[in-house]
């Protein structure tokens, strides 16, 4: 059975998927927007920082799921793969050295 998404879940899913369908596209998307995140920090990783800025929400966490103010979606494969690469330091231009 496929879960139906509510309006905010759809907005969140669309916002994440619009970053790109591959690790490289997501990295380019975030680089173009001058987003910087903290490695191995689910609340301040590059995707979380972007979502916080784009959605105007303060409670954001990225992992297996992306949760914004208690609303969660499954992290799309490309975004999950990007986060793994980001945490490994593969995108140094996207790394913020301190919060």
SVG drawing of the C-alpha trace seen along z (x, -y; Angstrom):
<svg xmlns="http://www.w3.org/2000/svg" viewBox="-3 -31 40 33">
<polyline fill="none" stroke="black" stroke-width="0.4" points="0.0,0.0 1.4,-3.4 1.1,-6.1 -0.6,-9.3 1.4,-12.4 -0.3,-15.4 0.4,-18.9 3.5,-19.6 5.0,-16.2 4.5,-16.8 6.2,-20.2 9.1,-18.7 9.4,-15.8 9.3,-18.1 11.8,-20.5 14.3,-17.7 13.8,-16.1 14.2,-19.4 17.8,-19.6 18.7,-16.8 18.5,-13.2 22.2,-12.4 24.9,-13.1 26.7,-15.4 23.6,-17.3 22.7,-17.8 26.3,-19.0 26.1,-21.5 22.7,-22.7 23.9,-23.4 27.2,-24.9 25.4,-27.3 23.3,-28.5 26.4,-28.8 25.0,-26.4 27.5,-25.1 26.9,-22.4 28.5,-20.5 29.9,-17.0 28.2,-14.2 25.6,-16.6 22.0,-15.6 20.6,-19.0 23.3,-21.1 24.3,-19.0 24.2,-20.8 20.7,-19.5 19.3,-20.4 20.8,-23.9 19.2,-24.3 15.8,-23.0 15.9,-25.3 16.5,-28.3 14.2,-27.3 11.2,-26.3 11.7,-28.8 11.6,-26.1 14.0,-25.7 13.5,-22.1 15.1,-20.1 16.9,-16.7 18.3,-14.6 19.1,-10.9 17.2,-7.8 14.2,-10.1 14.0,-13.9 12.0,-15.4 10.9,-19.0 8.9,-20.2 7.8,-16.6 6.8,-15.8 8.9,-13.0 9.5,-11.6 11.8,-8.9 15.1,-10.4 15.3,-10.0 18.2,-7.7 20.2,-10.5 19.9,-12.8 20.9,-9.9 23.9,-9.1 24.9,-12.8 24.8,-12.9 27.0,-9.9 29.5,-11.5 29.3,-14.8 30.0,-13.1 33.0,-11.5 34.3,-14.9 34.0,-14.5 32.6,-18.0 35.0,-20.3 33.5,-23.5 30.2,-22.6 31.7,-22.1 31.2,-24.7 34.0,-24.5 31.9,-25.5 28.2,-26.2"/>
</svg>
